[in-house]
Amino acid sequence: MISDDPEARHALPPTPGRRENLPVVSVIAANVDRLWAVAERARARGPLPRTDIAFVRDTLPAALESFPRIKPPKTIHHPGGFTVSGAPVGTFLSSALLLAGQKALGRRFAGHPFYENVERDLALGVMRSHFHHGYPKGTHCCVQCTLAVYPVLEAGAIRFFDCAPLSEQVRQIIGRRQWRFARAVNAAMVRWSVGDGR
């Protein structure tokens, strides 16, 4: 679990040097529909087909080499029946990449540097929300990003966290309408994240 000690942040490896944002919106658009589909299959039981594994292992890292230091689309239409705009787009993409990467490559992504970078970046974002802003452990910067992160915690796809208790805590926050979930929340997004009976 995320430690209360701010020094615990030093347990994470350093992030790669920041790169200039690249105009790869069209590259993401060309792969995002399949990424969503593979990530959803990754959340289900059973292995991924070989074509999905090759897509995750080879195609996505080549197409999105600089992720998350890229320029994502301003808006995405998620197959869960909702639209995401602004900064949460990157979090939803990170979530899908980690879910797909873990299922295709195994725990810790078989040491694949692309997925390790995505994992590290998302972990640092969640830790920053807790240590710098005082948000509840396991939540991210906002409702949308927290809903994007929950499936990753549920899958245990961030090695730096004790994901099981964190995911349960986040699920309770959502279900009890605590923190920012006390306000109206997109029902389709909640169903996709925690309410589909998985």
C-alpha positions, 0 to 999 in steps of 0.5 A: 500500500502507499506508505504514509512516509513521503520518503517511500516515494524514493522507492520508485525508479526515476522517470525518464527525462521529459520529452517534447510533446509529439503530435501523435494524435493520429497514431493513437486514433489508429490504435485506440479502438483496438487498445480498448478492446484488448484491455476489456478482454484483459479484464475478463477471464481467459488468455488473450489470443496471439494476435492481441499479444503481438499487438500489445508486445510489438505494435503499441510500444512502437506506435506510442514510443514516447508515451506518456510524454505525448500529445493525446487526443482532446476527446475520446469516445470510450466503448463503456458508453461515455466520453472523456476529455482533457487530462483524463484522456491520458489516464484512461490510455495508461489504464488500458495499456497497463491492463493489456500489458499485464495480461499479455506479458505477465506480471511486471510486464516481463521487464518491457521498458515501455510498460514499465514507464507507463506504470511508473508514470501512473504510480507517481501520479497517484502518489502525488495526489496523496502526498502533495494534495492529501487526497485519499490513498489510491485516488487520483486527481479527479473522479474520472482519473480515479475511475480509470485507475481503479481497474488497474489497482483491482488487477494488481498492475502497479508493483509499487503498491499493495493494490488489493487493499487500495482497490477495496478502499477506492471501491468503498469511496465510490460506493459510499459517495465520499470525497469527490464522489459525493457529487453527481458522477457519470453513471456509465463510467462508474459501471465500466470501472466498478459496477459490471460484476467483475 
